[in-house]
Amino acid sequence: MFSTMTESALPTPTEQPVAATRGDFELEERSSLRRVAGLSTELTDITEVEYRQLRLERVVLVGVWTEGSPEQANASLAELARLAETAGSQVLDGLVQRRPRPDPATYIGSGKVDELRDAVLAAEADTVICDGELSPGQLRQLEDKLKVKVIDRTALILDIFAQHARSRDGKAQVELAQLSYLLPRLRGWGEALSRQVGGRAAGGVGIGGRGPGETKIELDRRRIRNRMAKLRREIGAMKQVRATQRGARRRNEVPSVAIVGYTNAGKSSLLNALTDAGVLVEDALFATLDPTTRRTSTADGRGYTLTDTVGFVRHLPHQLVEAFRSTLEETAEADLLLHVVDAAAALPEDQIKAVREVLVEIGEHRDGTMPRELLVVNKVDAAGELQLARLRHVLPDAVFVSASTGEGIERLRTRIAELLPRPEVEVEVLLPYVQGSLVARIHGEGEVLGEEHTPDGTRIRARVGAELATAVLPFLAAGVSPDGSGNGAVR
């Protein structure tokens, strides 16, 4: 039996108010409507319209354990329970069956379907969620036998994404993923979709209206394909905007850092801790869908961007990976990946493996290699000493932090500064005071090694990118040849 999630703790009247951020408002909006159990006066004999009113669905979970340890099977079903609760369901029961492979007809086998039917009746559930992706045939067979709605893990994740999408590109990407999932399953949602619209059209009257016509399912498929084509064009245009923004950062030699990791590992909390971004933080799966980019700097003044990305999960639907590819490309274009790991998770090593599999699926880095990765073990305040000791042994190069308490954040800043690419050209220039914009660019894009204010201007020794080195070439310090001989203004 799986218990449902508890509501987030509300602040007590004695707590001091703090300044609201954009994330606070988003969290308040998500929590603004909750059903209170036990207050319904609904009759037992209700119509279908009344049945479809806003409610918490009562669900039973079922999974097939094909490989791995029993702990992995239980962790997968527990994760499915959290997904269901995040989508707004009440989890009543969970069943796992040991099989070498899922049954091609009913996913769990005909005999187990009868046992599942009994569990559904006993729990008075109205939905069954399967921990895998069902074929259209499996979906139809289970619904016919169980007499309740049946959905799979992919449909559940897509529903959560649809609830949490806020931006225009996020909504378009989720809709594209949903249509990609729905297109081959139209026949599985009911026989009514196969009716003819030709033949006795217009109420069965009219000469010339007879003929085979276009079936309802064919019409739906054509409309879905047209809508998907339009969404792909819109997403392509948004992708070009993001590519232009990344190109501008690369031209300005601004390093980029992407925060990746398993869902609910604390990526948004880490972004807030490093940059005071004020983005939404919620103890829920897939709370963040829209990437957020903030600019910050290292202790020595080098600027870089930090991007929070959507979280990953085991068996992330390929429809989502394909639809969100333009957004996830931010990770492949980054100079450094902060791979956030939940220290309090049951199987953190499996989560690391799942994230790396998705990263490989997204694509390789622009120069043919994957970006450099820094493991960041978060939530050390919520993990036990034994778990932390084991993780320190298994992940010796990781940085252990707590985004909520601030523990280890300064150590993480230092490691980021060490791993960021450094500008390759060292210059020593004497900039007149009227060239304040170049001084600002050196401070913002380069690494200042020394600075002195003289009567003739600002003398700076710094490491900068090739483009900026060309811009300051006319201001090489006196007595230094531009070809690197002598004292060497350009190294």
Helices and strands as residue ranges (DSSP letters): H 22-30, H 48-51, E 57-65, H 70-86, E 89-98, H 110-123, E 127-130, H 136-146, E 149-152, H 153-164, H 168-182, G 183-189, G 191-194, G 202-204, H 216-251, E 256-261, H 267-275, E 292-297, E 303-308, H 318-323, H 325-332, E 336-342, H 348-362, E 372-378, H 385-394, E 399-400, H 409-419, E 425-431, H 436-445, E 447-454, E 457-464, H 466-471, G 473-475
